[in-house]
Amino acid sequence: MTAHELTDLVEAGERRIGWARRSMPVLTAIAARFAEERPLDGLRVAACLHVTAETAVLMGALRAGGAEIALAASNPLSTQDDVAAALGAYGIAVRARAGVDVETYYRHIHEALDISPDIVLDDGGDLVNILHTERTELAVRGGCEATTTGIIRLRQMAAEGALKFPAVAVNDTRTKRMFDNRYGTGQSTLDGIMRATNALLAGRTVVVAGFGFCGRGVAERAKGLGARVIVTEIDPVKALDAALQGYEILPMERAARVGDVFVTVTGNRDVIRGEHLSRMKDGVILANAGHFDVEIDVRALEGLAESVNFGVRPNVDEYVLADGRRLLLIAEGRLVNLAAAEGHPAAVMDMSFSAQALAVGWLASESVRLAPGVYDVPADIDAEVARLKLAATGITIDELTAEQEDYLHSWRAGS
């Protein structure tokens, strides 16, 4: 790349970051506070996150707080190269490039860890896994995890006594689950599907595998666009919830025969397997909104296919079965909202990354007193993010009167 091309790329990244920052007033305010208070002075932070414009605003806030930062990508297809170039120009060490192979992806994570971080930020668990298997010489004070998939791994590590440092479950805050997982994933997943395929969802049958907060958001948005929505679940409570909201509930074996669009949102592997793929209709669209590319069994799909038309549309591969049926896989089965679109809207990430920034500040002061384990984000941080977001959008809410406070804290009042 020539110096002129690099300059153009940096300028494009700066414009993209500036556009995102417009919709992130809470994180911008936190960055200003960090710049004044410098709570992260002297700390080294290694992050494995999606390298997007919204992530760049978070990195800027942490740098304003005094942190030295190294950033690697948490998905080979989610990196925005112009953003990576702009961050590098800002003095943040970025180890990411769009479309790298798996070997390079993991090398980038190792390079981010080469700064010997005090605190780590992870998105899915790959960085933490490497810390506990290959880079055991590094002494990390604490970490944050922002995905359901990653927290499942952390809790299992903690249960087995393998986790070596305190980790904050940023994904489990009320603001993150409600707004990021539900509204962010719901909108950005369908955005990715429609950008990739230009398919009309109205009148079509969309099968949503998993009815957690992310699956709920996808189902709601698909229903709002006029789709018939079927939900598959393993959790009886979530399945009942979906049924009472008017969704049809089927096992995947039956849903596979009738669906037009399939979206996996479970955090588990092999949700759509060979026996399901072999039953699907011609022209079915397959998309994954879970963090890792294991929810759709792509190897089984390859085994069923007589031929593959790679890149039949940008981010779409067409698998042709022996009987002529065509199954369309978006983004190689990777995160559809980031690989085929731009991820969550910046206004959503404003809250998620604000909680992340404040959690890093909390870890900086509290980690020495915490034993290894998984910790919830302190409730006051979650509430502060919500209050700041309401204030930024001009929304005011009621406050309890003194009498109401007394009533809520008393057991003596009768009817």
N, C-alpha and C positions, 0 to 999 in steps of 0.2 A: 504494500500500500504506500502510495506517495504521500509526501507531507501535505500536499493540497487535498488529497482524498481524506486523510486523517482529520484535517481541519474541518472539512465539510461534515464528516461524521460526528465530530465533537459538537459542532454547531447544531446539527439535527438533534443530537441527544439533549443538548441544553434546552432546545425548544420543547421537546417532549417532556422533560422534567419540569420545566416552568409551567406547562399546561396542567400537569398533574398537581403541582403545588397549589394552583388556584382552588382546587377542590379539597385541599387538605389543611384547613385552618387550624385544627386542633394540634396536629403534629408541628405545624409551623410555629404555633405559640409555645409548644414544649421546647422546640429548638432554640427559640429566643431565651427561654428560661435557662436552658442548659448552657447557653453561651455565657450567661451572666454568672451562674452558680458553679459551672465546671465540675459536675459530680463524677465525671469519668476520667479526670486527669490522671495520666500515667497508666491507664488500663489498655490492654490489647484485646481487641474483639475480632474473632474469626466468625464469619457468617456464611452459611450455605442456604441461600434463598433464591427465589426467582429474580433474575436480574432485569427488573422492569423500572419504569419511571417512578412508580410509587415506592419501590424499594430504595431508589436513589434518594428520595426525600427522607426516608428513615436513616439511611447512612449519613446524610448531611446533618441530621439532628444529633446522632451519636458522635460524629466528629466535632460538632459545635460544643458538645459536652466534654471534650478533651480526649476522646478515645483514638487510638491508632487502629485502623480497620483493614482487614483483608477479606474480600468477598469472593466466594465461588458460587456457581449456579447449582440449584437443587434439581434441575431438569435440563437435559441437553437441548430441548426444543423451545425452552421458554425465554432464552436470553435475547434481549434487545441490544444488538451490537452497538447502536448509536449511544444508548444509555451507558453501556460498559465503557465506551471511549470517553464519554463526558466525565464519568466518575474517575477514570484514570487521570484525566486532566485536572481534577480537583484534588489529587493527591491521595486518593483511595486506591489501594492495591486490588485490582479486579483480575480474577482468574476465571474467565468465562468467555465462551464464544458460541454463537448459535450453531446447532447441528453437529457438535463434536461427537466422536464415537465414545463408547463406554470407557475405554482405557483412558482417554484424555479427560473425560468427566471426572474420574476418580483421581487422576493426577492433579487436576485443578484443586480438588478438595485438600489433598496433601500439601499443595503449595500454600493454600490459605492457612493451614495449620502450622506452617513453618515459622510463623511469627510468634509461636509459643503463647497462645492466647490465655488470658485470665478468664474471659467469659466467651461463650459460644452461643450463636443463634442458629438453630437448625430448622429445616422445613422438610420433614419426612423421616429423619433419623439416620441418614447416611453418614453425616459428619460425626455424630455421636458414636455410631457403630465403629467407624474407623478409629476413633479415640480409644475405644475399649478393646480393639483387636490388633491394630497395627501401630498405633502411636501411643502406646502405653507409657512412654517416657514423659509425656506432657502432663503437667499438673494444672488442671483447670479448676477454677474456683466455683463456677456455676454456669448454668446454661438456660436457654429458653427454647421451647418447642411450640410451633404454631400450627400443627396439623393433627387431625384425629389419628392418622396412621402413625405418626411419630410418637404420640402420647401413649398409644397402645403398646408400642415397643418399650418406651421408658418405664411404664408401670410393670411390664413383665420383667424388665431388668431389675427394677427395685424389689419386686417380689422374690427374685432369685438371689438377691444380695450382690448383684453384679454392678449396679450403678455406682460410680465413684464420686459423684458430686451432686449438689442440689440442683434440680432442674425445675423450672417454672412452666406449668402447663398453660401457656398463653391462649391456646385454642379453647380452653374450657371456661373462659370468662363469659358472662352473659352477653356483653356487647359483641364479642367475637362470634359466638355461636348463633346469635339471633341475626346479626346484620351481615357479617362476612360469610358465614356458612350458608345461611338461608337466602338472603337477598343477593349477596355477591355471587355465590355459586349458581344460584338459580338463573340470574340474568346472563352471566358470562358463559355458562355452559351452552345455553341455547344460542347465544351470540356466535360461539365457535361453530356449532353445528350448522347454523344458517349461512355463515360466511363460507364454510367449506363446501356446502352442498347446494346452496340457494334453494333448499327444499321448502315447500309450503307445509307447515305443521297443522294448520286448521283441517279438521276432518280426518287426520291420520291417527294411528294408534301408537302412542309413545309408552314404552315400557321402562319404568324407573326401578332399578334394582337397588334397594336400600331406602328406608324412610327415616333416616336420621335428619339432622338439621339441613344438611346439604341436599339429600334426596327430597325432603319436603319442599325446599326452594325450587328445585328443578320441576317437581310435579306441579306446583302452583303456577309457575311461569308457563309451562306447557299447556295446562288447562286454560290459562288466560288467553293463550293464542288460539284456542279452539280445538285443541287435540283431545282425543279420548285417552285417558291416562290409566294404565295398569301399573300396580305396584307389586313387586316381589319382596318378600321379607323372611327372615328367620326368627325375628323377635315377635312373640305373640302380642305384646302390648303395643308395639309400633304398628303392627299389622292391623290391630283393632282401631288404633287412632286413624290410620289411613282410611279404613272402611267407613268410619263414622264421619269422615270428611268427604265421603262420596266417591272414593276411588275404588276401582275393582281390584281385588286381591287374587292373584293366581301364583302357583308355583312356576318357576322359570320353564319347566318342561312344557307346560301348557301355554304360557305366554309366548314362548318361542314360535309357536305356530301362527300367531295372530298379529304380532307386533310389526310395525313399519320402521320405528326408530327405537333403538335400545341404548339406554344410558346407565352405566354402572357407577354407583356412588356408595361403596360399602367399606373400603379400606381393607378388603380381604382378597384373596386370590381365587382364580378359576370360577368366577361367578357365572360367566358365560363359557360353557365348555363345548367340546366337540359334539356331544349328543344334542345340545341345544342348537348349535350352528347348523347341523345337518337337517334340522326341521324347519329352518327359516324360509320365508318367502323370497322370491326374486326382488332385488332392489333394496333389501333391508340396509339401514344405516346403523353402524356400530360405533358408539362413542364412549369413552371412559372419562369420568370426572373425579375418580379417586386418584390419590397422589402417585402411586406407582403403576407401571404398565403391566400389571399381573392380573387385573380383574377380568379382562377378556383373554381367553387362551389363544394367543396369536399363533403359537406353534400348531395347535390343533387346526386352526383355520388354514394354515399353510399346508398341512397334511391333507385336508379335504379338497384343496383347490387344484384344478388341472392347469391353471395358468393364473398369472397376476399381472394386471395392468397398473404398474406403479405410476402415480401422479396423473391419474385420469382427470383429476382437478387438483389444484394446489391443496396439499395436505389430505388428499383422498387416494387410497389404493383400492382397486377393484379386484376382488378374488372371484374367479370364475370356477364354479363347481362342475363336476362331470356331466350333470344333466342340463347345464347351461345357466343355472341360477347364478346371479351375481350378488355378492355381499360386499358392501362398501365400508371400509375401515378408515376412520378419521385419525390422523396424526399418529399412526403406528400403534394405536391403543394407549398413547400417552395422554396426559392431561389436556383435554380438548379445549378448555377455555383459555389456556396459555399457549398451546402449540398452534391452534388455529384462529385465535383471537388475541386480545390484549389483556386477558385476565379480568379481575374484578374492577369495577369503576373506582376511581381514585377516592371518591367520597366515602366509599365503604372501607377502603384500606386506610383511610385517615384514622378511623377508630382502632382497627386491628394493630396498626403500627404505632399508634400512640400508646396503647397498652403495652406493646413490646418495648418501646423506649423507656417508659416509666418502670417496667419490670427490670430492665437492665440497670437503671439507676438504683432500684431497690436491692438488687443482687450485689451491686458494688459496695453497699454499706452493710448488708446483712449476711452475706454468704459465709463469713468467718464464724457465724454463730449457728449455721444450719448444718445438720447432718446430711449425708447423701440420701436422696429420696426425691419424690415428685411432689411439688408444692403448687397449690392454687395461687393465682394472682391475688394479692390482698384486695379485699372487697372495696376498700376506699379508693384504690387505683381504678377499678372498674367503674365505680360511681363517678369519679372525677372525669374520666373520659366521656361518659354520657353527659355530665353537666356541661363540660366544655363544648361538646357537639351541639347540644340544645342552644347554648348561648350563641354559638357561631351561626346558627340558622335562625336566630331571632325568636325562638320558642321559649315561652315562660310556663312554669308549672306551679301548682299550689305548694304551700308549705304547711306542715302540721302546726296547729295552735298548741299552746302550753297545755291546755286541757286535753287535747287529743294525745299528746305525748304521754301525759299521766295515765290516761285510760289504757293505752297500749302496753304500759309497763306495770299495770296493776291487775291483781287477780281478785280484788275485793268487790269491784263494782258488779252489781247484779243487773237484771233486766229492767 
